[in-house]
């Protein structure tokens, strides 16, 4: 059975984060230079796509297996691919991709975050 990442909008993620109903883990897959330009305020794990291996992902993700996992990047493309990698390799069963990434978060939620 093929699994696909779930999409979440910036608005829905903000509501989810503010609700406190469930434990969330935010994974940022952008490169270090991108984090210096525009950081996401609630990142739990930073794993650049350039460092993606099953070994380092499995170890990092295992710590957060009892949480809901949301992945973000600049525009939502790399994070979607990262989510797909997690699902295809049976590392997790369910994952959300932030639509439009940090750029969407900046446009809709926090305009103080630099857009690039």
CORQUI-V819854 format. One record per residue. N is the residue number from 1. RES is the residue in one small letter. D_LAST is the distance of its C-alpha to the last C-alpha in Angstrom with 1 decimal. Layout:
BEGIN
n=N res=RES d_last=D_LAST
n=N res=RES d_last=D_LAST
END
This chain:
BEGIN
n=1 res=x d_last=37.3
n=2 res=x d_last=33.7
n=3 res=x d_last=31.2
n=4 res=x d_last=27.8
n=5 res=x d_last=25.0
n=6 res=x d_last=25.0
n=7 res=x d_last=22.0
n=8 res=x d_last=21.1
n=9 res=x d_last=19.1
n=10 res=x d_last=17.1
n=11 res=x d_last=20.2
n=12 res=x d_last=22.6
n=13 res=x d_last=21.0
n=14 res=x d_last=21.0
n=15 res=x d_last=24.7
n=16 res=x d_last=25.5
n=17 res=x d_last=24.2
n=18 res=x d_last=26.1
n=19 res=x d_last=29.3
n=20 res=x d_last=30.2
n=21 res=x d_last=32.3
n=22 res=x d_last=31.1
n=23 res=x d_last=29.6
n=24 res=x d_last=26.0
n=25 res=x d_last=24.3
n=26 res=x d_last=20.5
n=27 res=x d_last=19.4
n=28 res=x d_last=15.9
n=29 res=x d_last=15.8
n=30 res=x d_last=12.5
n=31 res=x d_last=13.3
n=32 res=x d_last=14.0
n=33 res=x d_last=11.5
n=34 res=x d_last=8.7
n=35 res=x d_last=11.0
n=36 res=x d_last=11.3
n=37 res=x d_last=7.7
n=38 res=x d_last=8.0
n=39 res=x d_last=11.6
n=40 res=x d_last=13.4
n=41 res=x d_last=16.6
n=42 res=x d_last=19.2
n=43 res=x d_last=18.6
n=44 res=x d_last=22.0
n=45 res=x d_last=21.4
n=46 res=x d_last=18.8
n=47 res=x d_last=19.7
n=48 res=x d_last=17.4
n=49 res=x d_last=18.1
n=50 res=x d_last=19.4
n=51 res=x d_last=22.0
n=52 res=x d_last=23.2
n=53 res=x d_last=27.0
n=54 res=x d_last=29.5
n=55 res=x d_last=31.0
n=56 res=x d_last=28.1
n=57 res=x d_last=26.9
n=58 res=x d_last=30.4
n=59 res=x d_last=31.1
n=60 res=x d_last=27.9
n=61 res=x d_last=28.1
n=62 res=x d_last=31.9
n=63 res=x d_last=31.5
n=64 res=x d_last=29.7
n=65 res=x d_last=31.9
n=66 res=x d_last=33.3
n=67 res=x d_last=30.0
n=68 res=x d_last=27.8
n=69 res=x d_last=24.7
n=70 res=x d_last=21.3
n=71 res=x d_last=18.6
n=72 res=x d_last=14.8
n=73 res=x d_last=11.9
n=74 res=x d_last=8.4
n=75 res=x d_last=10.0
n=76 res=x d_last=13.7
n=77 res=x d_last=15.1
n=78 res=x d_last=15.5
n=79 res=x d_last=16.7
n=80 res=x d_last=19.1
n=81 res=x d_last=20.5
n=82 res=x d_last=20.9
n=83 res=x d_last=22.7
n=84 res=x d_last=24.9
n=85 res=x d_last=25.7
n=86 res=x d_last=26.9
n=87 res=x d_last=29.0
n=88 res=x d_last=30.4
n=89 res=x d_last=31.5
n=90 res=x d_last=33.1
n=91 res=x d_last=31.2
n=92 res=x d_last=30.7
n=93 res=x d_last=32.1
n=94 res=x d_last=29.4
n=95 res=x d_last=25.6
n=96 res=x d_last=22.9
n=97 res=x d_last=19.5
n=98 res=x d_last=16.8
n=99 res=x d_last=16.1
n=100 res=x d_last=12.5
n=101 res=x d_last=11.6
n=102 res=x d_last=9.5
n=103 res=x d_last=7.6
n=104 res=x d_last=11.2
n=105 res=x d_last=12.3
n=106 res=x d_last=10.1
n=107 res=x d_last=11.3
n=108 res=x d_last=14.9
n=109 res=x d_last=15.8
n=110 res=x d_last=14.0
n=111 res=x d_last=12.2
n=112 res=x d_last=12.4
n=113 res=x d_last=9.6
n=114 res=x d_last=6.5
n=115 res=x d_last=3.8
n=116 res=x d_last=0.0
END
